[in-house]
């Protein structure tokens, strides 16, 4: 398992779809995951420290976990099948662990709100790598662009 941090939210320049970019905490791994607009907005708001007067869904889930004396231990993006990522949220309640199937975007939102670490399997990182022999110029341009993103490139994402 490789620990990752949320580098930021950006837009795919070709499709204008939101991408959450994860970067290895101690490695150079970069994992872009295309997500929905609402999930991207929730991540961007959390990264910017914006609070709403009423709890959003991810805030509510985090409150429920805390109210049940649970603790989000970590999230784990563990599989990539048919261009779909699979994640789970591991919650500790008393002396037991509960693993909950989740979309990565929801798991990331929960991790950001709870302070839990984000892990990605090495297998997922390997599968997500774009093989040069399999790419056309647009995919290669996107790969180069994603690898060149720096923290200062992520500004306030008010349009998401």
Number of C-alpha atoms within 10 A of each C-alpha: 14 17 19 22 17 20 22 24 26 24 16 15 10 9 7 9 15 22 21 24 20 22 20 18 16 10 10 10 17 23 22 22 18 21 18 14 14 12 19 25 17 21 25 23 17 15 18 13 9 9 11 9 5 8 12 11 13 21 19 13 14 20 16 12 17 14 10 10 11 18 19 23 19 22 27 25 24 18 18 17 9 5 11 11 18 18 23 21 25 19 19 17 16 10 5 8 14 13 16 13 13 17 16 25 23 21 25 30 22 23 21 19 18 19 13 19 16 25 20 20 16 15 12 18 18 12 14 16 13 13 12 11 6 8 12 9 9 10 15 15 12 15 18 11 12 17 16 10 15 10 8 8 12 13 12 14 16 9 6 19
